Amino acid sequence: MYSLFVLIAGMLQSAMAAFNGMLTDYIGLMGVSLIVHFSGGLLLVFYILLFVRRRITIRGMPWYLYSAGFFGVLIVSVSSFCIQRLGASVTTCLSVAGQLMISAVIDHFGLFHMPKVRFCIKRIPGFVLVLVGIILLNL
């Protein structure tokens, strides 16, 4: 079930990047990031008020967790900028390749209190296939 959720989230991420790329023509790169985060935040506030019914506290977290919002703004801005120049497929492939690389590093070293999952030789073919896919998309 979780795999299906992640698959759907990936589909939505690519559709979002395409829409954000189109929005850039109307309101510019920083406008896209502002609108996306403001409207998403506003919808989330309404959802929390109507359905969650409990307070959200932000105290006691490690300092680096506050950078997640910055990463979100950066991801929206970069993907919105690149999707118009590279296309949806290439932008998504490069994004997935970047996610795979940093995920392997996070897993291998157990960064950010994640469980350690050592990198093994069996993973190399998957990484090679992603690289070959990026090369083929760019031909």
ABEGO torsion letter per residue (X at the ends): XAAAAAAAAAAAAAAAAAAAAAAAAAAEAAAAAAAAAAAAAAAAAAAAAAAAGBBBBABGBBAAAAAAAAAAAAAAAAAAAAAAAAEAAAAAAAAAAAAAAAAAAAAAAGBGGBBBBBBBAAAAAAAAAAAAAAAAAAX
